[in-house]
Amino acid sequence: MKTIMITGATSGFGAATARLFAKNGWRLIVTGRRQQRLEALQTELGGANVHCCCFDISDRQAVEHAFQSLPDSFSKIDVLLNNAGLALGLEPADKTNLDDWDKMVDTNIKGLMYCTRTVLPMMKQRGQGYIINIGSVAGNWPYPGGNVYCATKAFVRQFSLAIRADLLGFGIRVTNIEPGNAETEFSDVRFNQDKQRADKVYQNTAALTAQDIANTVYWLVNTPSHVNVTTMEIMPTEQATGSLAIYRDDNSI
């Protein structure tokens, strides 16, 4: 039985991926900051093959302790899904809350770094493993108000490429999945639980679902071991990149 560790498993992409892998006979390590949700997920999926780790991935010592404290039956991690991440606010850079910037850097960058760095020696020792990072199209296509969120996802892209280069020859695969507009709790978090504002993000359009990304993760881990999909940018059919913004002074026309 193979084991997958999923960060941010209490909602969205993480929870959908946990359900799909449990259905297909995998052993799961699910992590998050909400103990009750983790326990509910464990009960739903069958406790024997699900191990819960409640901690904040931006806390380096907590990450190291979680990995070191894994039961023997869960200690051989085949797949690490670095899913935990968030966006906060949509204000322009001169008006943003610096605490929000810190939180995004701590979670989207440092948390991903800590989990990856901790699991890699284990994977190298076994000569196999798979790191799947959840980036974003925002790492490639910035937008007004995205500022630090876009920058953190650009980091995820480059970090994925760089560790892929470091791991060449060790049998470890690395993929960066870059979703576009996806209807999860993402916008609820971004807009501080302002449900009306969050719902407008998905109004009158067909966004990606959490299940779409879970299906993608499952497909990736079932490709042959000699295949490494480096980057996957996934948008809903009703989303596309647009023209570059140009500011025009109407008085000059």
C-alpha positions as CSV (number, residue, x, y, z in Angstrom):
1,M,0.0,0.0,0.0
2,K,1.4,3.4,-1.0
3,T,1.3,6.5,1.2
4,I,0.5,10.1,0.2
5,M,0.9,13.1,2.5
6,I,-1.4,16.0,1.8
7,T,-1.0,19.4,3.3
8,G,-4.0,21.6,3.7
9,A,-6.3,18.6,3.6
10,T,-9.2,20.1,5.5
11,S,-10.9,21.7,2.4
12,G,-10.7,22.3,-1.3
13,F,-8.1,20.5,-3.4
14,G,-6.6,18.7,-0.4
15,A,-9.9,17.2,0.9
16,A,-11.0,16.1,-2.6
17,T,-7.6,14.5,-3.2
18,A,-7.7,12.7,0.1
19,R,-11.1,11.2,-0.7
20,L,-10.0,10.1,-4.2
21,F,-6.9,8.4,-3.0
22,A,-8.6,6.8,0.0
23,K,-11.2,5.4,-2.4
24,N,-8.4,3.8,-4.5
25,G,-6.7,2.1,-1.5
26,W,-3.9,4.5,-0.5
27,R,-2.7,5.2,3.0
28,L,-3.1,8.9,3.8
29,I,-1.3,11.4,6.0
30,V,-3.6,14.5,6.2
31,T,-2.4,17.7,7.7
32,G,-4.0,21.1,8.5
33,R,-4.6,23.6,11.2
34,R,-8.2,22.5,12.0
35,Q,-8.2,19.5,14.3
36,Q,-12.0,18.9,14.1
37,R,-12.0,18.9,10.3
38,L,-9.0,16.5,10.2
39,E,-10.8,14.1,12.6
40,A,-14.0,14.3,10.6
41,L,-12.1,13.5,7.5
42,Q,-10.3,10.6,9.2
43,T,-13.7,9.2,10.3
44,E,-15.2,9.6,6.9
45,L,-12.3,7.9,5.1
46,G,-11.7,5.0,7.6
47,G,-9.4,5.6,10.5
48,A,-7.0,2.7,10.1
49,N,-5.3,4.0,6.9
50,V,-5.5,7.7,7.7
51,H,-3.1,9.5,10.0
52,C,-3.9,13.1,11.1
53,C,-1.2,15.7,11.8
54,C,-2.6,19.0,13.1
55,F,0.1,21.8,12.8
56,D,0.9,25.0,11.0
57,I,3.2,24.4,8.1
58,S,4.8,27.8,8.5
59,D,6.2,26.6,11.9
60,R,9.4,24.9,11.0
61,Q,9.8,23.0,14.3
62,A,6.2,21.8,14.1
63,V,6.8,20.4,10.6
64,E,9.9,18.6,11.6
65,H,8.2,17.1,14.7
66,A,5.2,16.0,12.6
67,F,7.5,14.1,10.2
68,Q,9.6,12.6,13.0
69,S,6.5,11.5,14.9
70,L,4.9,9.5,12.1
71,P,4.0,5.9,13.0
72,D,6.2,3.3,11.3
73,S,3.4,2.3,8.9
74,F,3.1,5.8,7.6
75,S,6.8,6.7,7.6
76,K,7.5,5.8,4.0
77,I,6.0,8.6,2.0
78,D,5.6,7.9,-1.7
79,V,3.9,11.2,-2.6
80,L,4.0,14.6,-1.0
81,L,1.2,17.0,-2.2
82,N,2.2,20.5,-1.1
83,N,-1.4,21.9,-1.3
84,A,-1.6,24.2,1.7
85,G,-1.7,27.8,0.6
86,L,-3.8,31.0,0.6
87,A,-4.4,34.4,-0.8
88,L,-5.3,37.3,1.4
89,G,-6.8,40.6,0.2
90,L,-6.9,42.1,-3.2
91,E,-5.7,45.6,-2.4
92,P,-3.1,47.4,-4.5
93,A,0.5,47.1,-3.1
94,D,0.5,50.6,-1.5
95,K,-2.6,49.8,0.5
96,T,-2.2,46.1,1.4
97,N,-1.9,44.8,4.9
98,L,1.7,43.8,5.7
99,D,0.5,41.1,8.0
100,D,-1.3,39.5,5.0
101,W,1.9,39.6,3.0
102,D,3.8,37.9,5.8
103,K,1.1,35.2,6.1
104,M,1.2,34.5,2.4
105,V,5.0,34.3,2.3
106,D,5.1,32.1,5.5
107,T,2.5,29.7,4.2
108,N,2.9,29.6,0.4
109,I,6.7,29.7,0.4
110,K,8.2,28.8,3.8
111,G,5.6,26.1,4.5
112,L,6.2,24.4,1.2
113,M,10.0,24.7,1.7
114,Y,9.9,23.1,5.1
115,C,7.7,20.2,4.1
116,T,9.8,19.5,1.0
117,R,13.1,19.8,2.7
118,T,12.0,17.4,5.4
119,V,10.7,14.7,3.2
120,L,13.4,14.7,0.5
121,P,16.1,12.8,2.4
122,M,13.6,10.0,3.1
123,M,12.8,9.8,-0.6
124,K,16.4,10.0,-1.7
125,Q,17.3,7.1,0.7
126,R,14.6,5.0,-0.9
127,G,15.4,6.1,-4.5
128,Q,11.8,7.0,-5.3
129,G,9.1,9.5,-4.5
130,Y,7.0,12.2,-6.0
131,I,6.7,15.9,-5.0
132,I,3.5,17.6,-6.4
133,N,3.2,21.3,-5.7
134,I,0.1,23.4,-6.1
135,G,1.1,26.6,-7.8
136,S,-1.2,28.9,-9.7
137,V,-1.7,30.6,-13.1
138,A,-1.1,33.7,-10.9
139,G,2.6,32.7,-10.9
140,N,2.7,33.3,-14.6
141,W,0.0,35.9,-15.3
142,P,-0.1,38.7,-12.6
143,Y,-3.2,40.8,-12.1
144,P,-4.1,44.0,-10.1
145,G,-4.2,43.3,-6.4
146,G,-2.3,40.0,-6.8
147,N,1.1,41.4,-5.8
148,V,2.6,39.1,-3.2
149,Y,0.2,36.2,-3.9
150,C,1.4,36.2,-7.5
151,A,5.0,36.4,-6.4
152,T,4.6,33.5,-4.0
153,K,3.2,31.3,-6.8
154,A,6.0,32.4,-9.1
155,F,8.4,31.1,-6.4
156,V,6.5,27.7,-6.3
157,R,7.1,27.4,-10.1
158,Q,10.8,28.2,-9.9
159,F,11.4,26.1,-6.8
160,S,9.7,23.1,-8.4
161,L,12.0,23.5,-11.5
162,A,15.1,23.9,-9.3
163,I,14.6,20.9,-7.1
164,R,13.7,18.9,-10.1
165,A,17.2,19.7,-11.4
166,D,18.8,18.8,-8.0
167,L,17.0,15.5,-8.0
168,L,18.0,14.3,-11.4
169,G,19.1,10.7,-11.2
170,F,17.5,9.9,-7.9
171,G,14.2,8.6,-9.2
172,I,12.2,11.4,-7.6
173,R,9.6,13.2,-9.7
174,V,8.5,16.8,-9.3
175,T,5.4,18.5,-10.8
176,N,4.0,22.0,-10.4
177,I,0.2,22.1,-11.0
178,E,-1.0,25.6,-11.8
179,P,-4.8,25.9,-11.5
180,G,-6.8,28.9,-12.8
181,N,-10.2,30.0,-11.4
182,A,-11.4,27.2,-9.1
183,E,-14.4,27.3,-6.8
184,T,-13.3,26.3,-3.3
185,E,-12.9,28.1,0.0
186,F,-10.1,30.1,-1.6
187,S,-12.1,33.3,-2.1
188,D,-13.8,33.0,1.3
189,V,-10.3,33.1,2.8
190,R,-9.1,35.9,0.5
191,F,-12.0,38.2,1.4
192,N,-12.1,37.4,5.1
193,Q,-15.3,35.3,4.9
194,D,-17.2,38.0,3.0
195,K,-19.4,35.4,1.3
196,Q,-21.1,37.8,-1.0
197,R,-17.9,39.1,-2.4
198,A,-16.4,35.6,-2.7
199,D,-19.4,34.3,-4.6
200,K,-19.0,37.0,-7.2
201,V,-15.7,35.4,-8.3
202,Y,-17.6,32.4,-9.6
203,Q,-20.8,34.1,-10.6
204,N,-22.1,33.3,-14.1
205,T,-19.1,31.2,-15.1
206,A,-18.0,27.6,-14.9
207,A,-14.9,27.4,-12.7
208,L,-12.7,24.4,-12.0
209,T,-13.8,22.2,-9.1
210,A,-11.7,20.7,-6.4
211,Q,-12.4,17.3,-7.9
212,D,-10.8,18.4,-11.2
213,I,-7.5,19.0,-9.5
214,A,-7.8,15.8,-7.4
215,N,-8.3,13.9,-10.6
216,T,-5.2,15.5,-12.1
217,V,-3.1,14.6,-9.1
218,Y,-4.3,11.0,-9.3
219,W,-3.5,10.8,-13.0
220,L,0.0,12.2,-12.4
221,V,1.0,9.6,-9.8
222,N,-0.3,6.8,-12.0
223,T,1.9,7.8,-15.0
224,P,4.9,5.5,-15.6
225,S,7.8,6.2,-13.3
226,H,10.0,7.2,-16.3
227,V,7.6,10.1,-17.1
228,N,7.9,13.5,-15.3
229,V,5.3,16.1,-16.1
230,T,7.1,19.2,-15.1
231,T,4.4,21.9,-15.2
232,M,0.6,21.7,-15.8
233,E,-1.3,25.0,-16.2
234,I,-5.0,24.2,-15.9
235,M,-7.8,26.7,-16.6
236,P,-11.5,26.3,-16.9
237,T,-12.8,26.6,-20.5
238,E,-14.4,29.9,-19.6
239,Q,-11.1,31.5,-18.5
240,A,-8.2,32.7,-20.7
241,T,-5.3,35.0,-20.6
242,G,-5.9,38.5,-22.0
243,S,-4.1,41.4,-23.4
244,L,-1.5,43.4,-21.5
245,A,-2.9,46.4,-19.6
246,I,-2.2,49.8,-21.0
247,Y,-2.8,53.0,-19.1
248,R,-4.0,55.9,-21.3
249,D,-4.4,59.5,-20.3
250,D,-7.6,60.6,-22.0
251,N,-6.5,64.2,-22.1
252,S,-3.7,63.3,-24.5
253,I,-6.1,61.9,-27.1
